[in-house]
Amino acid sequence: MMMPFDQARLQIISGAGAKGPACFVVETSGPRLMLDLGYGPQPGLWPDVDGVGHIDALLLSHGHADHAGGLRLRPKVGNPPVWATAIVARGLPPGVPAHVLPLNGTADVLGVRVRSGRSGHAPGGIWLHLDVGGGLLYMGDNSSESALYAADPPPPAATVIVDASYGHYDTPLEECQARIAHCIDRGPLLLPVPENGRGPEIALYLDQAGLGPPHLGEVMRNALERLATTDSECLRPGVANRLAMLAAQAPAIGGARGVMLANRADGASGEAAELLAHWGASAEPAIVFTGYLPPGTPAAELTASGRAQYLRWNVHPRLSDNAVLVRATGAATVVPAFGDAKCLPDWQRAFAPARVMLQGPVRL
Ligand SMILES: [Zn+2]
């Protein structure tokens, strides 16, 4: 039976004040719920869950490693069952018991009413709204700019954990696209991308902007096909057919020709790693990384040496997107997650009159 838990508080285990693994705990008079249990994105970065105690359920916003890559820590918090969308649950390690959350709907998690909606960021990715205290909205990672992944409007909440990964950054995605289009005009271009995030978004953009079709690595091609078929519920209307056509017709990567999309984004493994080993020391093709550059990876090293360029492709909200979200939810308290604490004054200005908190506990 679902009931309102009037007394509840939020503990920030990891994820506020710096880019790091996501892990939050919601304590109620009933169950204790964990929101995300990530790893990274810097190699070796685990959340410290030693003092957390017993958790009754672990809810996942999406399947990226910095949100769901820490599941090996579950035994330290009582081996809680996992709640995730069917698409995310499919990618969990074998033997992890999973209950299904809807892409857009309501679920009863041990008596707590949980609403979820698509977050515009990754296959199966959702925001979570918990009916505790005045309402807690956890955005996970989200974007309203994606032409590929659908984004559902979240309900009002007294407290919102926003995706502040980009700090005070406020450049529109169209500007990022224009810079990438300019690179494509100048010759062959390799884009190492994640197949379960902006990779398919970039493929769709190249196709729709008349810059494609891109040359695809096999993992990318399979990802497009999966999105167009089994995972099409997380897409914006009308997009699945274009992806299916791209998956069927786009050429393979067979030399430094055209624009090439290959996984993984940081070039540390996958098809991108093989291509970088091949082309890293030659003048062509141009190489552009479009996401976070984890220290110690080819993405960081090749951009530092000048062989590769970094041009961001937005997959997180801009400061103004978060300001709109905070106003729409009517939140009185905002926790900016995953961003650098030096942006605190910008967040305070953008989210006023809501108060901004980077440390818990937060009374809900
Ligand atoms: Zn993510």
Boltz pocket constraint, residues with backbone or C-beta under 6 A from the ligand:
constraints:
  - pocket:
      binder: B
      contacts: [[A, 62], [A, 64], [A, 67], [A, 121], [A, 122], [A, 141]]
      max_distance: 6.0
